[in-house]
């Protein structure tokens, strides 16, 4: 396990400061605000720690309300909405400087048998044949206004081995493409077996690249290039089947629409052997600087 993954795991190991109250810290990000995937993952950790044993997360719905301050702790307040015979519902509010910055609703379910079907996994290259972030990002250094972004991106993604199946949006600036992208990802080291940890790691990663497909449709490079301004607005995930976040997962992403200064991304996450593990939908602000 590398140092960056250990730092991320430390961030997810929230401090309990009172019953149903937890405190988390932040890590450095590419922009001067808290990374949305971190807040979502920490909120899910807080919710999961109040859930009866044997119930796994099956869905979350979240809104990003305010920009988070990476220099201040975040307090997570959990509301125990319902404990039913099969399902448990929790609501979490993340607070900084006395104001809510994030709101999460999550549902957990005791395992049960049921009907089974799934969408087939799309074709994708073998992840082992694709370049790592450290190998790929320096190729596009000239596309960034700030050359130091490359080193910061490599460090920010050090906890996760994330590999693009095709050119990233910052690699094809000015060339509109089909609004679809694929990345493979896995944690950069072996994780414990706790299912909540794997779900939270996937939640963390899910906010990294989902809006890439919006940018591809317009030949835009993104906020790291400086030709758009973006931020997550809301985020939803459904966890269909067990998976491990330290094994390869295919994040197949597309954008059906962008309008009104917003872009919508939707995606499916598959295990390497073809099981549909997660569905994701996210809307974000996507503005062109004037």
Phi and psi in degrees as a GROMACS rama.xvg file:
@    title "Ramachandran Plot"
@    xaxis  label "Phi"
@    yaxis  label "Psi"
@TYPE xy
-84.1377  170.966  UNK-2
-64.3662  -37.6266  UNK-3
-65.8622  -39.5679  UNK-4
-65.2838  -40.8445  UNK-5
-62.9106  -38.7345  UNK-6
-63.1265  -40.4663  UNK-7
-64.8194  -43.6111  UNK-8
-62.8694  -36.2874  UNK-9
-64.0585  -38.5186  UNK-10
-64.8493  -33.2329  UNK-11
-81.6409  -11.7678  UNK-12
-88.1435  78.117  UNK-13
-64.7689  149.757  UNK-14
-86.0212  127.368  UNK-15
-87.3894  120.747  UNK-16
-105.849  -12.5505  UNK-17
-171.979  166.913  UNK-18
-58.0204  123.853  UNK-19
70.2612  14.2242  UNK-20
-124.909  130.604  UNK-21
-133.42  153.324  UNK-22
-125.137  134.776  UNK-23
-127.964  155.509  UNK-24
-103.972  179.841  UNK-25
-126.294  162.238  UNK-26
-114.415  163.946  UNK-27
-64.6588  146.936  UNK-28
-128.279  176.847  UNK-29
-71.2263  -27.3669  UNK-30
-122.183  158.953  UNK-31
-75.9405  56.6304  UNK-32
-154.15  166.176  UNK-33
-71.7367  134.075  UNK-34
-64.9493  128.747  UNK-35
-59.8782  -37.2084  UNK-36
-63.1823  -31.6807  UNK-37
-65.6865  -46.768  UNK-38
-62.6082  -43.1291  UNK-39
-62.8631  -43.0673  UNK-40
-66.2485  -42.6925  UNK-41
-64.9622  -39.9865  UNK-42
-62.8307  -37.8058  UNK-43
-68.947  -36.5244  UNK-44
-58.4866  -48.3296  UNK-45
-58.7595  -45.8055  UNK-46
-61.4374  -46.9561  UNK-47
-63.0651  -28.4706  UNK-48
-73.7282  -8.40968  UNK-49
-108.173  8.43665  UNK-50
-98.4568  141.124  UNK-51
-56.9034  148.15  UNK-52
-61.0127  143.803  UNK-53
91.106  5.90875  UNK-54
-117.183  122.003  UNK-55
-103.863  150.82  UNK-56
-62.687  131.959  UNK-57
-120.197  -14.0078  UNK-58
-163.328  155.848  UNK-59
-145.907  149.575  UNK-60
-137.245  128.173  UNK-61
-140.972  152.766  UNK-62
-126.477  134.517  UNK-63
-92.1166  115.604  UNK-64
-98.1381  -40.8789  UNK-65
-142.347  159.128  UNK-66
-67.4604  131.721  UNK-67
-85.4025  145.813  UNK-68
-92.7421  111.406  UNK-69
-67.7293  -12.824  UNK-70
-91.3352  0.227644  UNK-71
-126.104  149.124  UNK-72
-67.2583  159.78  UNK-73
-116.084  130.063  UNK-74
-100.954  130.603  UNK-75
-111.286  116.985  UNK-76
-102.458  121.733  UNK-77
-101.59  129.916  UNK-78
-107.241  119.318  UNK-79
-83.1386  83.9231  UNK-80
-62.1438  -47.7617  UNK-81
-160.666  140.047  UNK-82
-123.133  99.0457  UNK-83
-94.465  -172.908  UNK-84
-70.1158  -32.2548  UNK-85
-118.815  -29.584  UNK-86
-122.005  147.678  UNK-87
-125.816  133.632  UNK-88
-119.359  134.785  UNK-89
-130.972  146.437  UNK-90
-119.675  135.39  UNK-91
-128.107  132.917  UNK-92
-116.277  126.389  UNK-93
-95.8341  129.259  UNK-94
-123.876  136.03  UNK-95
-136.359  137.841  UNK-96
52.3381  36.6716  UNK-97
78.8425  4.75233  UNK-98
-126.965  144.266  UNK-99
-70.6434  133.192  UNK-100
-111.581  -13.3483  UNK-101
-160.125  143.932  UNK-102
-132.778  131.157  UNK-103
-130.558  135.692  UNK-104
-116.108  131.63  UNK-105
-135.127  146.804  UNK-106
-124.541  141.95  UNK-107
-126.874  149.522  UNK-108
-138.172  141.224  UNK-109
-73.0357  142.658  UNK-110
-60.8997  139.01  UNK-111
-152.178  155.974  UNK-112
-77.5887  153.95  UNK-113
-167.882  -176.73  UNK-114
-63.3872  148.518  UNK-115
-130.976  125.921  UNK-116
-159.698  165.168  UNK-117
-159.469  158.143  UNK-118
-69.7051  142.66  UNK-119
-71.1777  147.035  UNK-120
-69.3981  132.724  UNK-121
-73.8006  164.82  UNK-122
-65.8547  142.768  UNK-123
-157.25  148.636  UNK-124
-68.1441  156.95  UNK-125
-61.6854  125.999  UNK-126
-59.7685  -29.4862  UNK-127
-68.795  -15.7472  UNK-128
-90.5296  -4.8554  UNK-129
-97.9865  150.849  UNK-130
-71.1531  146.395  UNK-131
-73.3575  170.072  UNK-132
-59.6307  -41.0122  UNK-133
-65.8458  -28.6164  UNK-134
-84.1478  -35.1106  UNK-135
-85.3196  -45.7898  UNK-136
-60.1664  -42.3946  UNK-137
-59.9848  -21.8006  UNK-138
-63.7833  -24.9212  UNK-139
-110.131  18.6703  UNK-140
-57.5635  -34.3209  UNK-141
-70.4434  -14.0377  UNK-142
-83.4698  -10.5439  UNK-143
-98.2421  137.728  UNK-144
-64.936  -36.0216  UNK-145
-110.205  107.81  UNK-146
-59.6669  -24.6261  UNK-147
-68.0776  -13.8405  UNK-148
-60.1311  -35.4345  UNK-149
-59.2717  -49.9584  UNK-150
-63.4008  -38.2236  UNK-151
-67.5939  -37.6129  UNK-152
-65.898  -42.0326  UNK-153
-61.4011  -43.4618  UNK-154
-68.4427  -42.4495  UNK-155
-62.9159  -29.2177  UNK-156
-100.559  15.9757  UNK-157
-67.8723  -25.1269  UNK-158
-76.6551  -16.5158  UNK-159
-131.355  131.623  UNK-160
-85.2003  102.571  UNK-161
-118.255  123.394  UNK-162
-127.141  122.635  UNK-163
-73.4673  134.749  UNK-164
-80.4269  -14.9433  UNK-165
-145.58  -177.406  UNK-166
-58.9093  133.493  UNK-167
-72.2545  165.776  UNK-168
-59.3235  -34.5162  UNK-169
-76.9024  -2.47724  UNK-170
-97.6879  -10.8324  UNK-171
-133.59  46.5532  UNK-172
-61.8228  131.852  UNK-173
86.9767  1.96736  UNK-174
-120.549  92.2299  UNK-175
-56.6341  139.3  UNK-176
-135.149  172.277  UNK-177
-55.2465  134.284  UNK-178
-76.1096  64.5868  UNK-179
-147.615  142.136  UNK-180
-146.806  157.416  UNK-181
-132.821  137.94  UNK-182
-135.612  146.841  UNK-183
-98.7852  144.35  UNK-184
-148.591  156.039  UNK-185
-161.767  156.469  UNK-186
-63.157  148.029  UNK-187
-84.371  48.0815  UNK-188
160.238  169.102  UNK-189
-74.411  136.967  UNK-190
-109.787  159.341  UNK-191
-63.1735  168.832  UNK-192
-83.8079  -6.4272  UNK-193
-55.1136  115.738  UNK-194
-57.2613  -34.9738  UNK-195
-61.7664  -37.6749  UNK-196
-62.3678  -42.2413  UNK-197
-68.1294  -38.6407  UNK-198
-64.6405  -41.3453  UNK-199
-69.2291  -36.3184  UNK-200
-63.5105  -41.7645  UNK-201
-65.4099  -37.2317  UNK-202
-62.7341  -42.8764  UNK-203
-57.7984  -48.7305  UNK-204
-70.4163  -30.2595  UNK-205
-60.9017  -20.4475  UNK-206
-91.8016  -0.319605  UNK-207
-77.9207  -42.2859  UNK-208
-131.007  2.26207  UNK-209
-63.2431  -33.497  UNK-210
-86.08  3.36081  UNK-211
-56.6799  -38.8254  UNK-212
-64.3343  -31.3114  UNK-213
-62.3797  -45.315  UNK-214
-65.5008  -38.1805  UNK-215
-60.3673  -37.2269  UNK-216
-62.3181  -21.7231  UNK-217
-117.896  7.75862  UNK-218
65.3758  30.0707  UNK-219
-99.2809  147.951  UNK-220
-91.5598  -21.5909  UNK-221
107.805  -177.182  UNK-222
-70.233  -23.9501  UNK-223
-72.9624  -25.408  UNK-224
-87.5451  -33.0345  UNK-225
101.38  7.94637  UNK-226
-96.5507  -1.57168  UNK-227
-144.059  159.919  UNK-228
-114.662  127.746  UNK-229
-139.991  157.034  UNK-230
-163.62  147.454  UNK-231
-71.0995  140.598  UNK-232
-106.159  -55.4108  UNK-233
-144.269  163.094  UNK-234
-153.599  135.299  UNK-235
-137.67  142.35  UNK-236
-140.606  144.201  UNK-237
-126.231  124.933  UNK-238
-100.337  107.775  UNK-239
-88.0971  -41.7462  UNK-240
-141.406  154.505  UNK-241
-60.8881  148.913  UNK-242
-156.69  167.342  UNK-243
-118.067  130.285  UNK-244
-80.7919  -3.95307  UNK-245
-99.888  12.2  UNK-246
-120.425  155.498  UNK-247
-57.6094  132.526  UNK-248
-127.717  134.726  UNK-249
-94.9712  122.154  UNK-250
-102.607  98.9056  UNK-251
-98.0573  111.889  UNK-252
-122.408  146.177  UNK-253
-150.587  162.827  UNK-254
-123.522  115.442  UNK-255
-82.4172  -16.464  UNK-256
-163.8  147.491  UNK-257
-143.99  136.456  UNK-258
-171.31  159.87  UNK-259
60.4658  27.2918  UNK-260
77.7189  14.1032  UNK-261
-129.705  153.075  UNK-262
-132.704  143.644  UNK-263
-111.463  131.264  UNK-264
-119.791  142.777  UNK-265
-136.507  150.321  UNK-266
-156.934  161.714  UNK-267
-127.219  141.112  UNK-268
-116.001  124.228  UNK-269
-115.549  147.564  UNK-270
-73.2661  163.722  UNK-271
-65.0228  -24.3601  UNK-272
-90.3961  10.6121  UNK-273
97.4085  7.10317  UNK-274
-84.2041  132.651  UNK-275
-75.9812  113.111  UNK-276
-96.7776  -39.3438  UNK-277
-145.924  143.741  UNK-278
-113.806  143.204  UNK-279
-137.398  140.177  UNK-280
-136.246  137.171  UNK-281
-145.125  141.384  UNK-282
-117.489  142.33  UNK-283
-140.453  161.601  UNK-284
-72.8418  129.682  UNK-285
-135.054  98.315  UNK-286
-116.944  144.639  UNK-287
-93.1595  121.468  UNK-288
-60.1103  141.682  UNK-289
